[in-house]
Amino acid sequence: MKDSLAFHKRRERVKILTIVGTRPEAIKMVPVIRALRGLPRLELFSVTTGQHREMLDQVFVAFGEKPDHDLKVMQSNQSLAAITTSVLNGVAELYSTYRPNLVLVQGDTTTAMAAAIGAFYAGIPVGHVEAGLRSGNLKQPWPEEFNRVLIDSVAELLFAPTTEARTNLLGEYNRKAKIHVTGNTGIDALFIALEMLRSDSARNAQICDRYSYLNDQKRLILVTGHRRENFGRGLKNVCDALVEISLRRDVQVLYPVHLNPNVRLPVLKRLKSQKNIRLIQPVDFFDMVHLMQRAYLIITDSGGIQEEAPALGKPVLVTRNTTERPEAVLMGSVKLVGTDPSLIHREAVLLLEDDAVYRQRARPVFPYGDGKAAGRIRRIISSEFA
């Protein structure tokens, strides 16, 4: 493999371009952006594609950040092929104009995949934050597993969050890339949010006021869902399980509903009239941290919540059949339940009724990092361009 990083070291001014398109990417890239801004000789340029427009904007506002450029590629009801094409065309022009020395992408979205391909075509080194996650099934999750495999095959700097992720990378095609175990920057973002909430009493009070309707005498079950492989029958099954769980008098179900119409329409149709289930608009990251802290248990298909909730000591039921984050499953904090309504209901009842099981699975664990991943990435990049 051509040592293009070494070639770029000879330049006096180092240009690094970060690209995000969705809310989870932004949450996990913000700590890296903050860390890199302090590097000497570095010119940092942050870009968004707008793949998740409303939810993406929430993240930057919440953390007091503002992207330097917005490609504005997203259109209503856009297909994956259309998003890929739009991002490729947008970054091609951006790369030609800005001429970065390194492009940083995060995670497994269509934005990250297309931005990495565009950089590879342009001969620009790629750094992948959260490299090496694998479910072992290209259709679970879809298309994220394909996206992350493709990104890792062209990246030259691979920032693996765990030793398991590093092991995955060592068994694949791109073994000559520079692999570094850094921890997951999502835990960095979580710790930043927790500290900001602790130190900002006014913000914390406002968040508490927004959820004053929650009954402290009932245990909160927090729900999220957005995975494409669950669209249709899978999502309907999850809704059926939530209806059954909500019949209990000792719980309340809170569900911030994703804006994607493939999620929103069936969820509203099935759950809107249920008395013990409250459907709300998507919430920003700080509200989600508050709600996770308040929750008794969480039902989700989110990768980020699989990482964050164990650090908060919250048991998670994952409505997927596989996960690329096995560490918390092995530690007992996370359990895969798929979309079988009877299994979801049974596992929720177990946590609600068996105190010993709950205590075991509700202890805080940190398989995904110590909150210092962005600093490690900063030092690695600084060393590469020293």
Stockholm file with secondary structure:
# STOCKHOLM 1.0

chainA/1-386         MKDSLAFHKRRERVKILTIVGTRPEAIKMVPVIRALRGLPRLELFSVTTGQHREMLDQVFVAFGEKPDHDLKVMQSNQSLAAITTSVLNGVAELYSTYRPNLVLVQGDTTTAMAAAIGAFYAGIPVGHVEAGLRSGNLKQPWPEEFNRVLIDSVAELLFAPTTEARTNLLGEYNRKAKIHVTGNTGIDALFIALEMLRSDSARNAQICDRYSYLNDQKRLILVTGHRRENFGRGLKNVCDALVEISLRRDVQVLYPVHLNPNVRLPVLKRLKSQKNIRLIQPVDFFDMVHLMQRAYLIITDSGGIQEEAPALGKPVLVTRNTTERPEAVLMGSVKLVGTDPSLIHREAVLLLEDDAVYRQRARPVFPYGDGKAAGRIRRIISSEFA
#=GR chainA/1-386 SS CCCHHHHHHTSSSEEEEEEECSHHHHHHHHHHHHHHTTCTTEEEEEEECCTTHHHHHHHHHHTTCCCSEECCCCCTTCCHHHHHHHHHHHHHHHHHHHCCSEEEEETTCHHHHHHHHHHHHTTCCEEEETTTCCCSCTTTTTTHHHHHHHHHHHCSEEEESSHHHHHHHHTSTTTTSEEEECCCHHHHHHHHHHHHHHHCHHHHHHHHHHTTTSCTTSEEEEECCCCGGGTTHHHHHHHHHHHHHHTSTTEEEEEECCSCHHHHHHHHHHHTTCTTEEEECCCCHHHHHHHHHHCSEEEECCHHHHHHHHHHTCCEEECSSCCSCHHHHHHTSEEECTTCHHHHHHHHHHHHHCHHHHHHHTSCCCTTCCSCHHHHHHHHHHHHTC
#=GC SS_cons         CCCHHHHHHTSSSEEEEEEECSHHHHHHHHHHHHHHTTCTTEEEEEEECCTTHHHHHHHHHHTTCCCSEECCCCCTTCCHHHHHHHHHHHHHHHHHHHCCSEEEEETTCHHHHHHHHHHHHTTCCEEEETTTCCCSCTTTTTTHHHHHHHHHHHCSEEEESSHHHHHHHHTSTTTTSEEEECCCHHHHHHHHHHHHHHHCHHHHHHHHHHTTTSCTTSEEEEECCCCGGGTTHHHHHHHHHHHHHHTSTTEEEEEECCSCHHHHHHHHHHHTTCTTEEEECCCCHHHHHHHHHHCSEEEECCHHHHHHHHHHTCCEEECSSCCSCHHHHHHTSEEECTTCHHHHHHHHHHHHHCHHHHHHHTSCCCTTCCSCHHHHHHHHHHHHTC
//
